[in-house]
């Protein structure tokens, strides 16, 4: 694998890890228990990661 391709793959893996961490953060409701936001955050995260 060429050095440029290797570096691009590494950057893509890092970006993907950051994105997954952000989505996992959305799954963890930080809003008050029972609030609309607390109910919607996990549904949004599931919708974003759902395989079609």
Secondary structure, DSSP 8 states (H G I E B T S, - for coil): --HHHHHHHHHHHHHHHHHHHHHHHHHS--S-TTSHHHHHHHHHHHHHH---
